[in-house]
Amino acid sequence: MSMDKLSDTAVNILTAAGVDISAIVTGAAEALIGQLKPPDANENSVK
């Protein structure tokens, strides 16, 4: 997901709610990458 794929209305609602849209995009990307890694690769990740 990227900012370009969000509608203007969605951006306005999230901005008005004080949501950090960049953090949402980054979190979604990190979650996707985590799902793509082999299960044992996540055992040594820093928390």
N, C-alpha and C positions, 0 to 999 in steps of 0.2 A: 504494500500500500504506500502511496506517496501523496504528497499534498496536491499534486495535479489531478488525482483521481477523486478528490473530495469535491462535492458541489459547494458553491458559494454559501448556500444556506447552511450546510453542515459545518463549514468553517466558522461562519458567524455564530452559530449556536455554541460550538465548542469554545470559541474565543470568549463569548459572553459568560460562559460558565467558568472561565478561568482555567481551562484545561490546556496543558502544554502539548500541543499537537505534535511537535517534533518528538517529544518523549513517547507518545503513543506509537508513532511510526517506528522509532528506534526499538521500542519494546516488542513490537510485532515482528520486526526483522530478526531480532535476537531469538525470539521464540521459534521462528521458522528455521533458523540456522541450527538451533538446539535439537529440533526434530530431525534434521537431516544428518546429524552426526551419529556415528555408531553409539549404542548404549554405553559402552565402557568409556567412551571419550568424555562423557559428562561426569564421571566419577571423580576425576581429578580437577574439575573446574573450581575456580575461586568463587567463594560465596560471600 
